[in-house]
Amino acid sequence: MTRSLLEPVPLPPVDLAAFPLPLTRWERRSIVVRIHRLKYGPLHWSGGRGNPPAGRFDSANGSFGVLYAAQEFTGAFAETILRQPRQLLISLSEIEARGLSILATTADIDLVDLTGPGLSKLGLDARILSGPYDVCGAWADALYDHPAKPGGILYPSRFDPSQVCVAFFDRISSHLDAFTVPAPLSEMLSDVAEVLDRYGKALDPG
């Protein structure tokens, strides 16, 4: 039977803990890029205890926080600023409100790898990258509770699948350091213009 594209993203199986996870090890001193609002620090965790879930892989039950980053500036930019693909002009105020931080891991970290065959190994497909957040949160909770104790989830950007992103679980918070102080994107307009051109967008100074 051909699987319908309208079929919902499945919830994690109740016996997930009995099966091995598709893990990729990120070695100590791995570098990630984070674009964030300057009112928050570089190590800001989304959701978590006492906070409603906001990001795709935030815990549905609020048991842990999540920090989102990317391997490259391009991926971080696409995930944070280009979330409305039909929007051709990007407001300068959106750029001025954000900064770039470089983070480094201080220990080896195992990540659940959803960038390739790991999706199928978990009975998933790429719709988990664009489906309802509540299902993704349920998967995040199940993966967090797995006996392998992964440090987060590695996944392709929804807005540019060639870019690799990571959702770190706060259990590895002591193994993640800000490598630099935040650099305002307003001081990186040549880099911003290059990424905007890649995606066919332009800056709206008004």
ZAMITOR-367508 format. One record per residue: residue number from 1; z, x, y of N, C-alpha, C in turn. Coordinates in Angstrom, 3 decimals. Layout:
BEGIN
+-----+----------+----------+----------+----------+----------+----------+----------+----------+----------+
! pos !       nZ !       nX !       nY !      caZ !      caX !      caY !       cZ !       cX !       cY !
+-----+----------+----------+----------+----------+----------+----------+----------+----------+----------+
! NUM !        Z !        X !        Y !        Z !        X !        Y !        Z !        X !        Y !
...
+-----+----------+----------+----------+----------+----------+----------+----------+----------+----------+
//
This chain:
BEGIN
+-----+----------+----------+----------+----------+----------+----------+----------+----------+----------+
! pos !       nZ !       nX !       nY !      caZ !      caX !      caY !       cZ !       cX !       cY !
+-----+----------+----------+----------+----------+----------+----------+----------+----------+----------+
!   1 !    0.000 !    0.848 !   -1.198 !    0.000 !    0.000 !    0.000 !    0.000 !    0.881 !    1.244 !
!   2 !   -0.859 !    0.573 !    2.207 !   -0.895 !    1.317 !    3.456 !    0.295 !    0.927 !    4.320 !
!   3 !    0.973 !    1.930 !    4.825 !    2.141 !    1.648 !    5.651 !    1.708 !    1.134 !    7.009 !
!   4 !    2.295 !    0.065 !    7.431 !    1.946 !   -0.522 !    8.717 !    2.512 !    0.309 !    9.857 !
!   5 !    1.671 !    0.490 !   10.887 !    2.127 !    1.220 !   12.062 !    3.181 !    0.433 !   12.826 !
!   6 !    3.290 !   -0.868 !   12.514 !    4.279 !   -1.695 !   13.184 !    5.625 !   -1.654 !   12.473 !
!   7 !    5.675 !   -0.991 !   11.329 !    6.930 !   -0.896 !   10.598 !    7.949 !   -0.114 !   11.419 !
!   8 !    9.185 !   -0.590 !   11.528 !   10.175 !    0.102 !   12.362 !   10.571 !    1.454 !   11.779 !
!   9 !   11.038 !    2.321 !   12.651 !   11.566 !    3.613 !   12.196 !   12.776 !    3.339 !   11.307 !
!  10 !   12.812 !    3.902 !   10.096 !   13.927 !    3.595 !    9.186 !   15.240 !    4.203 !    9.646 !
!  11 !   16.302 !    3.528 !    9.325 !   17.637 !    4.072 !    9.557 !   17.921 !    5.147 !    8.510 !
!  12 !   18.853 !    6.052 !    8.782 !   19.168 !    7.090 !    7.793 !   19.732 !    6.477 !    6.517 !
!  13 !   19.366 !    7.033 !    5.363 !   19.888 !    6.487 !    4.100 !   21.392 !    6.731 !    3.993 !
!  14 !   22.070 !    5.826 !    3.295 !   23.528 !    5.933 !    3.184 !   23.942 !    7.168 !    2.394 !
!  15 !   23.025 !    7.693 !    1.541 !   23.356 !    8.860 !    0.725 !   22.740 !   10.146 !    1.279 !
!  16 !   22.452 !   10.163 !    2.581 !   21.839 !   11.347 !    3.187 !   22.651 !   12.609 !    2.915 !
!  17 !   23.965 !   12.491 !    2.891 !   24.832 !   13.658 !    2.698 !   24.603 !   14.350 !    1.365 !
!  18 !   23.978 !   13.652 !    0.410 !   23.762 !   14.226 !   -0.920 !   22.493 !   15.063 !   -0.991 !
!  19 !   21.702 !   15.071 !    0.072 !   20.420 !   15.766 !    0.047 !   20.413 !   16.921 !    1.049 !
!  20 !   19.671 !   17.993 !    0.731 !   19.600 !   19.126 !    1.673 !   18.804 !   18.751 !    2.914 !
!  21 !   19.171 !   19.331 !    4.033 !   18.457 !   19.093 !    5.281 !   17.389 !   20.164 !    5.491 !
!  22 !   16.289 !   19.811 !    6.157 !   15.286 !   20.821 !    6.534 !   15.814 !   21.611 !    7.738 !
!  23 !   16.354 !   22.771 !    7.489 !   17.023 !   23.545 !    8.536 !   16.207 !   24.778 !    8.931 !
!  24 !   16.246 !   25.082 !   10.210 !   15.705 !   26.329 !   10.749 !   16.835 !   27.061 !   11.439 !
!  25 !   16.951 !   28.348 !   11.158 !   18.035 !   29.120 !   11.775 !   17.552 !   29.787 !   13.056 !
!  26 !   18.253 !   29.485 !   14.141 !   18.033 !   30.195 !   15.393 !   19.052 !   31.316 !   15.468 !
!  27 !   18.550 !   32.530 !   15.606 !   19.436 !   33.687 !   15.606 !   20.153 !   33.846 !   16.939 !
!  28 !   21.236 !   34.560 !   16.873 !   22.001 !   34.899 !   18.082 !   21.074 !   35.514 !   19.132 !
!  29 !   21.303 !   35.141 !   20.389 !   20.532 !   35.580 !   21.538 !   19.177 !   34.884 !   21.649 !
!  30 !   19.016 !   33.773 !   20.979 !   17.823 !   32.951 !   21.211 !   17.917 !   32.334 !   22.608 !
!  31 !   16.790 !   32.251 !   23.280 !   16.753 !   31.788 !   24.668 !   16.124 !   30.398 !   24.741 !
!  32 !   16.729 !   29.520 !   25.521 !   16.154 !   28.204 !   25.789 !   16.154 !   27.955 !   27.295 !
!  33 !   15.297 !   27.035 !   27.690 !   15.112 !   26.696 !   29.102 !   15.606 !   25.278 !   29.337 !
!  34 !   16.319 !   25.109 !   30.421 !   16.838 !   23.781 !   30.744 !   16.543 !   23.451 !   32.204 !
!  35 !   15.927 !   22.297 !   32.443 !   15.744 !   21.776 !   33.797 !   16.690 !   20.599 !   33.947 !
!  36 !   17.480 !   20.625 !   35.000 !   18.533 !   19.616 !   35.157 !   18.766 !   19.340 !   36.633 !
!  37 !   19.379 !   18.213 !   36.891 !   19.742 !   17.898 !   38.269 !   20.803 !   18.888 !   38.741 !
!  38 !   20.650 !   19.355 !   39.958 !   21.524 !   20.402 !   40.470 !   22.964 !   19.939 !   40.628 !
!  39 !   23.177 !   18.617 !   40.662 !   24.556 !   18.127 !   40.775 !   25.328 !   18.350 !   39.482 !
!  40 !   24.616 !   18.642 !   38.395 !   25.254 !   18.977 !   37.129 !   25.128 !   20.477 !   36.871 !
!  41 !   26.053 !   21.021 !   36.109 !   25.963 !   22.419 !   35.732 !   24.948 !   22.627 !   34.625 !
!  42 !   24.647 !   23.892 !   34.318 !   23.674 !   24.187 !   33.257 !   24.101 !   23.661 !   31.892 !
!  43 !   25.407 !   23.618 !   31.632 !   25.910 !   23.207 !   30.324 !   26.479 !   21.796 !   30.395 !
!  44 !   25.611 !   20.849 !   30.725 !   26.008 !   19.443 !   30.835 !   25.638 !   18.719 !   29.548 !
!  45 !   26.625 !   18.035 !   28.945 !   26.419 !   17.363 !   27.663 !   26.264 !   15.865 !   27.882 !
!  46 !   25.174 !   15.313 !   27.364 !   24.873 !   13.894 !   27.519 !   25.666 !   13.069 !   26.509 !
!  47 !   26.080 !   11.873 !   26.929 !   26.818 !   10.990 !   26.026 !   28.164 !   11.577 !   25.657 !
!  48 !   28.599 !   11.335 !   24.444 !   29.885 !   11.856 !   23.990 !   31.014 !   10.882 !   24.197 !
!  49 !   32.213 !   11.336 !   23.902 !   33.390 !   10.472 !   23.929 !   33.615 !    9.864 !   25.313 !
!  50 !   33.697 !    8.553 !   25.336 !   33.960 !    7.846 !   26.586 !   32.742 !    7.620 !   27.455 !
!  51 !   31.561 !    8.074 !   27.008 !   30.333 !    7.912 !   27.793 !   29.278 !    7.171 !   26.973 !
!  52 !   28.508 !    6.307 !   27.619 !   27.449 !    5.607 !   26.874 !   26.326 !    6.573 !   26.527 !
!  53 !   25.626 !    6.366 !   25.400 !   24.485 !    7.223 !   25.076 !   23.370 !    7.036 !   26.086 !
!  54 !   22.706 !    8.144 !   26.440 !   21.620 !    8.088 !   27.422 !   20.343 !    8.727 !   26.890 !
!  55 !   20.463 !    9.868 !   26.198 !   19.297 !   10.571 !   25.684 !   18.898 !   10.120 !   24.292 !
!  56 !   17.717 !   10.546 !   23.851 !   17.160 !   10.103 !   22.568 !   18.087 !   10.396 !   21.399 !
!  57 !   18.666 !   11.575 !   21.350 !   19.501 !   11.943 !   20.215 !   20.993 !   11.960 !   20.556 !
!  58 !   21.376 !   11.199 !   21.573 !   22.805 !   11.033 !   21.856 !   23.464 !   10.268 !   20.714 !
!  59 !   24.704 !   10.604 !   20.435 !   25.453 !    9.921 !   19.386 !   25.553 !    8.425 !   19.680 !
!  60 !   25.180 !    7.596 !   18.693 !   25.264 !    6.147 !   18.878 !   26.700 !    5.670 !   18.964 !
!  61 !   27.600 !    6.382 !   18.281 !   29.006 !    5.961 !   18.300 !   29.853 !    6.793 !   19.265 !
!  62 !   29.206 !    7.665 !   20.048 !   29.915 !    8.422 !   21.069 !   30.837 !    9.495 !   20.552 !
!  63 !   30.603 !    9.978 !   19.336 !   31.533 !   10.944 !   18.750 !   31.266 !   12.380 !   19.180 !
!  64 !   30.121 !   12.653 !   19.810 !   29.829 !   14.014 !   20.263 !   28.816 !   13.968 !   21.404 !
!  65 !   28.771 !   15.030 !   22.182 !   27.820 !   15.156 !   23.271 !   26.604 !   15.954 !   22.837 !
!  66 !   25.530 !   15.846 !   23.608 !   24.275 !   16.517 !   23.284 !   23.728 !   17.199 !   24.537 !
!  67 !   23.240 !   18.417 !   24.368 !   22.596 !   19.138 !   25.464 !   21.130 !   19.329 !   25.108 !
!  68 !   20.241 !   18.934 !   26.039 !   18.798 !   18.985 !   25.797 !   18.178 !   20.177 !   26.522 !
!  69 !   17.301 !   20.880 !   25.814 !   16.625 !   22.040 !   26.384 !   15.267 !   22.184 !   25.706 !
!  70 !   14.515 !   23.214 !   26.075 !   13.197 !   23.465 !   25.496 !   12.997 !   24.966 !   25.354 !
!  71 !   12.010 !   25.348 !   24.559 !   11.736 !   26.769 !   24.383 !   11.013 !   27.359 !   25.584 !
!  72 !   10.294 !   26.523 !   26.331 !    9.504 !   27.011 !   27.453 !    9.721 !   26.140 !   28.691 !
!  73 !    9.431 !   26.722 !   29.848 !    9.517 !   26.001 !   31.115 !    8.627 !   24.756 !   31.088 !
!  74 !    7.427 !   24.885 !   30.514 !    6.490 !   23.766 !   30.464 !    7.090 !   22.572 !   29.736 !
!  75 !    7.700 !   22.827 !   28.575 !    8.293 !   21.746 !   27.800 !    9.460 !   21.095 !   28.506 !
!  76 !   10.312 !   21.907 !   29.125 !   11.449 !   21.363 !   29.856 !   10.978 !   20.497 !   31.024 !
!  77 !    9.925 !   20.939 !   31.703 !    9.385 !   20.192 !   32.839 !    8.810 !   18.854 !   32.377 !
!  78 !    8.033 !   18.892 !   31.302 !    7.429 !   17.657 !   30.798 !    8.488 !   16.644 !   30.382 !
!  79 !    9.551 !   17.119 !   29.749 !   10.584 !   16.230 !   29.232 !   11.465 !   15.626 !   30.325 !
!  80 !   11.558 !   16.284 !   31.459 !   12.472 !   15.800 !   32.500 !   11.769 !   15.147 !   33.689 !
!  81 !   10.603 !   15.659 !   34.061 !    9.965 !   15.206 !   35.299 !    8.701 !   14.386 !   35.041 !
!  82 !    8.048 !   14.616 !   33.916 !    6.786 !   13.924 !   33.639 !    6.961 !   12.821 !   32.599 !
!  83 !    8.000 !   12.050 !   32.734 !    8.316 !   11.013 !   31.757 !    7.526 !    9.724 !   31.979 !
!  84 !    6.747 !    9.672 !   33.052 !    5.865 !    8.536 !   33.321 !    4.431 !    9.073 !   33.353 !
!  85 !    3.768 !    9.168 !   32.196 !    2.466 !    9.837 !   32.128 !    1.407 !    9.274 !   33.064 !
!  86 !    1.483 !    7.994 !   33.395 !    0.472 !    7.403 !   34.278 !    0.721 !    7.728 !   35.745 !
!  87 !    1.860 !    8.308 !   36.034 !    2.188 !    8.672 !   37.416 !    1.495 !    9.984 !   37.764 !
!  88 !    0.537 !    9.937 !   38.691 !   -0.259 !   11.117 !   39.018 !    0.373 !   11.981 !   40.099 !
!  89 !    1.188 !   11.358 !   40.964 !    1.834 !   12.104 !   42.047 !    3.330 !   12.209 !   41.772 !
!  90 !    3.849 !   13.418 !   41.857 !    5.259 !   13.681 !   41.622 !    5.936 !   13.942 !   42.955 !
!  91 !    6.952 !   13.162 !   43.248 !    7.647 !   13.266 !   44.529 !    8.322 !   14.621 !   44.692 !
!  92 !    8.198 !   15.190 !   45.873 !    8.868 !   16.453 !   46.166 !   10.378 !   16.317 !   46.035 !
!  93 !   10.905 !   15.131 !   46.330 !   12.350 !   14.923 !   46.220 !   12.821 !   15.067 !   44.770 !
!  94 !   11.968 !   14.693 !   43.797 !   12.309 !   14.850 !   42.394 !   12.403 !   16.326 !   42.033 !
!  95 !   11.551 !   17.130 !   42.633 !   11.586 !   18.580 !   42.399 !   12.816 !   19.187 !   43.068 !
!  96 !   13.081 !   18.786 !   44.300 !   14.193 !   19.366 !   45.060 !   15.550 !   19.049 !   44.438 !
!  97 !   15.621 !   17.979 !   43.672 !   16.903 !   17.574 !   43.081 !   17.254 !   18.377 !   41.831 !
!  98 !   16.310 !   19.188 !   41.324 !   16.511 !   19.840 !   40.035 !   16.457 !   21.358 !   40.132 !
!  99 !   17.038 !   21.974 !   39.111 !   17.023 !   23.425 !   39.016 !   16.714 !   23.862 !   37.603 !
! 100 !   16.414 !   25.143 !   37.471 !   16.108 !   25.752 !   36.179 !   17.261 !   26.654 !   35.758 !
! 101 !   17.727 !   26.481 !   34.521 !   18.747 !   27.359 !   33.952 !   18.222 !   27.948 !   32.646 !
! 102 !   18.562 !   29.206 !   32.408 !   18.220 !   29.878 !   31.166 !   19.502 !   29.999 !   30.348 !
! 103 !   19.472 !   29.489 !   29.117 !   20.639 !   29.515 !   28.243 !   20.366 !   30.429 !   27.057 !
! 104 !   21.422 !   31.005 !   26.527 !   21.297 !   31.880 !   25.365 !   22.342 !   31.510 !   24.330 !
! 105 !   21.948 !   31.565 !   23.062 !   22.908 !   31.336 !   21.982 !   23.687 !   32.619 !   21.729 !
! 106 !   24.953 !   32.486 !   21.412 !   25.796 !   33.657 !   21.157 !   26.171 !   33.771 !   19.685 !
! 107 !   25.542 !   32.956 !   18.839 !   25.757 !   33.001 !   17.394 !   24.532 !   32.410 !   16.721 !
! 108 !   24.364 !   32.662 !   15.428 !   23.295 !   32.010 !   14.671 !   23.589 !   30.518 !   14.578 !
! 109 !   22.560 !   29.693 !   14.773 !   22.735 !   28.237 !   14.762 !   21.666 !   27.615 !   13.876 !
! 110 !   22.079 !   26.761 !   12.943 !   21.153 !   26.033 !   12.083 !   20.785 !   24.705 !   12.734 !
! 111 !   19.477 !   24.456 !   12.865 !   18.978 !   23.238 !   13.500 !   18.159 !   22.424 !   12.507 !
! 112 !   18.314 !   21.108 !   12.530 !   17.484 !   20.227 !   11.730 !   16.079 !   20.246 !   12.322 !
! 113 !   15.105 !   20.680 !   11.526 !   13.759 !   20.937 !   12.037 !   12.844 !   19.731 !   11.826 !
! 114 !   12.509 !   19.058 !   12.927 !   11.603 !   17.912 !   12.896 !   10.234 !   18.265 !   13.465 !
! 115 !    9.902 !   19.561 !   13.537 !    8.636 !   19.978 !   14.138 !    7.497 !   20.052 !   13.130 !
! 116 !    7.782 !   19.843 !   11.855 !    6.743 !   19.955 !   10.832 !    7.075 !   19.123 !    9.619 !
! 117 !    7.062 !   19.744 !    8.424 !    7.300 !   18.990 !    7.192 !    8.703 !   18.407 !    7.081 !
! 118 !    9.623 !   18.854 !    7.934 !   10.971 !   18.302 !    7.899 !   11.002 !   16.803 !    8.123 !
! 119 !   10.055 !   16.290 !    8.921 !    9.987 !   14.847 !    9.142 !    9.809 !   14.115 !    7.821 !
! 120 !    8.814 !   14.528 !    7.042 !    8.540 !   13.857 !    5.772 !    9.674 !   14.048 !    4.778 !
! 121 !   10.310 !   15.206 !    4.802 !   11.421 !   15.458 !    3.890 !   12.572 !   14.488 !    4.129 !
! 122 !   12.674 !   13.995 !    5.357 !   13.723 !   13.035 !    5.697 !   13.220 !   11.589 !    5.632 !
! 123 !   11.974 !   11.403 !    5.178 !   11.423 !   10.059 !    5.099 !   11.025 !    9.502 !    6.445 !
! 124 !   10.678 !   10.382 !    7.387 !   10.352 !    9.972 !    8.749 !    8.917 !   10.352 !    9.092 !
! 125 !    8.441 !    9.860 !   10.233 !    7.205 !   10.347 !   10.832 !    7.447 !   10.474 !   12.334 !
! 126 !    6.399 !   10.809 !   13.067 !    6.566 !   11.144 !   14.480 !    7.016 !    9.974 !   15.341 !
! 127 !    7.061 !    8.756 !   14.780 !    7.525 !    7.629 !   15.593 !    8.986 !    7.758 !   15.997 !
! 128 !    9.741 !    8.591 !   15.300 !   11.139 !    8.765 !   15.709 !   11.225 !    9.433 !   17.072 !
! 129 !   10.134 !   10.089 !   17.489 !   10.106 !   10.751 !   18.788 !    9.797 !    9.789 !   19.926 !
! 130 !    9.375 !    8.580 !   19.575 !    9.029 !    7.609 !   20.614 !    9.620 !    6.231 !   20.355 !
! 131 !   10.334 !    6.075 !   19.228 !   10.904 !    4.782 !   18.878 !   12.189 !    4.484 !   19.632 !
! 132 !   12.833 !    3.381 !   19.287 !   14.060 !    2.965 !   19.969 !   15.160 !    4.020 !   19.900 !
! 133 !   15.870 !    4.168 !   20.991 !   16.928 !    5.170 !   21.058 !   18.080 !    4.880 !   20.091 !
! 134 !   18.346 !    3.593 !   19.811 !   19.489 !    3.291 !   18.969 !   19.286 !    3.831 !   17.547 !
! 135 !   18.043 !    3.785 !   17.038 !   17.761 !    4.332 !   15.716 !   17.904 !    5.852 !   15.735 !
! 136 !   17.407 !    6.482 !   16.793 !   17.533 !    7.942 !   16.916 !   19.003 !    8.345 !   16.985 !
! 137 !   19.809 !    7.541 !   17.681 !   21.239 !    7.830 !   17.758 !   21.910 !    7.725 !   16.412 !
! 138 !   21.477 !    6.758 !   15.603 !   22.028 !    6.626 !   14.252 !   21.672 !    7.833 !   13.404 !
! 139 !   20.439 !    8.330 !   13.554 !   20.055 !    9.544 !   12.835 !   20.862 !   10.747 !   13.318 !
! 140 !   21.072 !   10.847 !   14.613 !   21.871 !   11.953 !   15.150 !   23.278 !   11.938 !   14.557 !
! 141 !   23.886 !   10.751 !   14.466 !   25.225 !   10.644 !   13.881 !   25.223 !   11.074 !   12.418 !
! 142 !   24.216 !   10.615 !   11.658 !   24.151 !   10.943 !   10.233 !   23.918 !   12.434 !   10.022 !
! 143 !   23.055 !   13.032 !   10.845 !   22.796 !   14.467 !   10.711 !   24.017 !   15.281 !   11.123 !
! 144 !   24.701 !   14.835 !   12.170 !   25.911 !   15.524 !   12.621 !   26.973 !   15.511 !   11.522 !
! 145 !   27.090 !   14.393 !   10.795 !   28.118 !   14.244 !    9.768 !   27.741 !   14.878 !    8.431 !
! 146 !   26.524 !   15.369 !    8.300 !   26.078 !   15.970 !    7.039 !   26.923 !   17.200 !    6.705 !
! 147 !   27.196 !   17.446 !    5.421 !   28.005 !   18.606 !    5.034 !   27.456 !   19.950 !    5.514 !
! 148 !   26.152 !   20.028 !    5.795 !   25.570 !   21.280 !    6.281 !   26.013 !   21.611 !    7.697 !
! 149 !   26.549 !   20.622 !    8.410 !   27.049 !   20.794 !    9.782 !   26.031 !   21.493 !   10.700 !
! 150 !   24.852 !   20.900 !   10.862 !   23.855 !   21.519 !   11.748 !   24.330 !   21.552 !   13.194 !
! 151 !   23.759 !   22.493 !   13.940 !   24.125 !   22.630 !   15.346 !   23.284 !   21.802 !   16.287 !
! 152 !   22.304 !   21.067 !   15.746 !   21.460 !   20.243 !   16.599 !   20.151 !   19.909 !   15.915 !
! 153 !   19.186 !   19.451 !   16.712 !   17.901 !   18.980 !   16.209 !   16.780 !   19.676 !   16.968 !
! 154 !   15.824 !   20.223 !   16.234 !   14.626 !   20.826 !   16.796 !   13.492 !   19.817 !   16.658 !
! 155 !   12.770 !   19.550 !   17.747 !   11.753 !   18.495 !   17.692 !   10.645 !   18.747 !   18.719 !
! 156 !    9.422 !   18.235 !   18.463 !    8.347 !   18.383 !   19.447 !    8.532 !   17.401 !   20.594 !
! 157 !    8.131 !   17.832 !   21.774 !    8.224 !   16.960 !   22.944 !    7.387 !   15.715 !   22.750 !
! 158 !    7.930 !   14.590 !   23.112 !    7.177 !   13.326 !   23.082 !    6.014 !   13.376 !   24.059 !
! 159 !    6.172 !   14.097 !   25.155 !    5.180 !   14.093 !   26.222 !    4.153 !   15.214 !   26.090 !
! 160 !    4.436 !   16.190 !   25.229 !    3.484 !   17.258 !   24.920 !    3.917 !   17.860 !   23.588 !
! 161 !    3.358 !   17.359 !   22.472 !    3.816 !   17.808 !   21.154 !    3.642 !   19.298 !   20.888 !
! 162 !    2.885 !   19.996 !   21.748 !    2.766 !   21.447 !   21.563 !    4.021 !   22.183 !   22.024 !
! 163 !    4.898 !   21.481 !   22.713 !    6.125 !   22.077 !   23.237 !    7.315 !   21.725 !   22.350 !
! 164 !    8.148 !   22.721 !   22.065 !    9.299 !   22.543 !   21.184 !   10.569 !   22.352 !   22.007 !
! 165 !   11.323 !   21.319 !   21.658 !   12.566 !   20.994 !   22.354 !   13.740 !   21.076 !   21.374 !
! 166 !   14.931 !   21.099 !   21.918 !   16.122 !   21.152 !   21.077 !   17.206 !   20.270 !   21.678 !
! 167 !   17.890 !   19.566 !   20.801 !   19.068 !   18.782 !   21.185 !   20.265 !   19.426 !   20.493 !
! 168 !   21.053 !   20.171 !   21.246 !   22.228 !   20.841 !   20.683 !   23.397 !   19.860 !   20.585 !
! 169 !   24.108 !   19.868 !   19.456 !   25.342 !   19.114 !   19.320 !   26.479 !   19.913 !   19.938 !
! 170 !   27.473 !   19.218 !   20.501 !   28.527 !   19.943 !   21.214 !   29.459 !   20.736 !   20.300 !
! 171 !   29.255 !   20.644 !   18.978 !   30.053 !   21.498 !   18.092 !   29.721 !   22.978 !   18.287 !
! 172 !   28.567 !   23.264 !   18.922 !   28.212 !   24.669 !   19.147 !   28.409 !   25.062 !   20.613 !
! 173 !   29.178 !   24.267 !   21.346 !   29.347 !   24.520 !   22.784 !   29.899 !   25.908 !   23.079 !
! 174 !   30.731 !   26.436 !   22.193 !   31.287 !   27.779 !   22.420 !   30.284 !   28.876 !   22.106 !
! 175 !   29.110 !   28.500 !   21.572 !   28.082 !   29.483 !   21.221 !   26.846 !   29.344 !   22.092 !
! 176 !   27.029 !   28.780 !   23.285 !   25.916 !   28.596 !   24.208 !   26.374 !   28.997 !   25.601 !
! 177 !   25.690 !   29.955 !   26.193 !   26.069 !   30.463 !   27.508 !   24.910 !   30.334 !   28.493 !
! 178 !   25.253 !   30.124 !   29.757 !   24.247 !   30.137 !   30.812 !   23.915 !   31.587 !   31.129 !
! 179 !   22.661 !   31.949 !   30.933 !   22.207 !   33.326 !   31.117 !   22.020 !   33.658 !   32.593 !
! 180 !   21.714 !   32.622 !   33.392 !   21.504 !   32.796 !   34.825 !   22.150 !   31.633 !   35.568 !
! 181 !   22.320 !   31.776 !   36.870 !   22.734 !   30.643 !   37.696 !   21.499 !   29.767 !   37.900 !
! 182 !   21.687 !   28.450 !   38.132 !   20.520 !   27.574 !   38.302 !   19.629 !   28.020 !   39.461 !
! 183 !   18.319 !   28.047 !   39.211 !   17.336 !   28.363 !   40.245 !   16.702 !   27.060 !   40.717 !
! 184 !   16.861 !   26.692 !   41.992 !   16.266 !   25.440 !   42.477 !   14.754 !   25.432 !   42.258 !
! 185 !   14.233 !   24.325 !   41.741 !   12.788 !   24.234 !   41.537 !   12.041 !   24.279 !   42.863 !
! 186 !   12.718 !   23.917 !   43.948 !   12.079 !   23.964 !   45.261 !   11.741 !   25.391 !   45.673 !
! 187 !   12.341 !   26.377 !   45.004 !   12.041 !   27.784 !   45.265 !   11.057 !   28.345 !   44.232 !
! 188 !   10.513 !   27.463 !   43.392 !    9.579 !   27.868 !   42.334 !    8.315 !   27.021 !   42.399 !
! 189 !    7.848 !   26.713 !   43.597 !    6.765 !   25.751 !   43.742 !    5.447 !   26.235 !   43.142 !
! 190 !    5.242 !   27.543 !   43.081 !    4.013 !   28.025 !   42.443 !    4.042 !   27.744 !   40.947 !
! 191 !    5.216 !   27.917 !   40.321 !    5.356 !   27.605 !   38.897 !    5.225 !   26.098 !   38.674 !
! 192 !    5.831 !   25.320 !   39.563 !    5.746 !   23.864 !   39.473 !    4.293 !   23.413 !   39.583 !
! 193 !    3.557 !   23.980 !   40.536 !    2.162 !   23.602 !   40.743 !    1.314 !   23.923 !   39.514 !
! 194 !    1.618 !   25.048 !   38.862 !    0.860 !   25.437 !   37.663 !    1.055 !   24.428 !   36.533 !
! 195 !    2.309 !   23.962 !   36.345 !    2.568 !   22.980 !   35.292 !    1.963 !   21.629 !   35.664 !
! 196 !    2.078 !   21.231 !   36.917 !    1.482 !   19.968 !   37.337 !   -0.023 !   19.975 !   37.101 !
! 197 !   -0.664 !   21.096 !   37.390 !   -2.106 !   21.205 !   37.180 !   -2.451 !   21.099 !   35.694 !
! 198 !   -1.624 !   21.657 !   34.846 !   -1.843 !   21.578 !   33.395 !   -1.946 !   20.124 !   32.934 !
! 199 !   -1.109 !   19.265 !   33.535 !   -1.059 !   17.870 !   33.107 !   -1.842 !   16.926 !   34.021 !
! 200 !   -2.615 !   17.480 !   34.932 !   -3.440 !   16.639 !   35.797 !   -2.634 !   15.886 !   36.838 !
! 201 !   -1.500 !   16.456 !   37.263 !   -0.661 !   15.822 !   38.267 !   -0.703 !   16.643 !   39.569 !
! 202 !   -0.125 !   16.081 !   40.606 !   -0.053 !   16.781 !   41.885 !    1.264 !   16.446 !   42.566 !
! 203 !    1.656 !   17.297 !   43.483 !    2.900 !   17.105 !   44.226 !    2.662 !   16.207 !   45.433 !
! 204 !    3.552 !   15.241 !   45.612 !    3.504 !   14.343 !   46.759 !    4.569 !   14.781 !   47.755 !
! 205 !    4.199 !   15.485 !   48.822 !    5.191 !   16.001 !   49.769 !    5.860 !   14.920 !   50.590 !
! 206 !    5.253 !   13.720 !   50.631 !    5.804 !   12.650 !   51.454 !    7.016 !   12.019 !   50.850 !
+-----+----------+----------+----------+----------+----------+----------+----------+----------+----------+
//
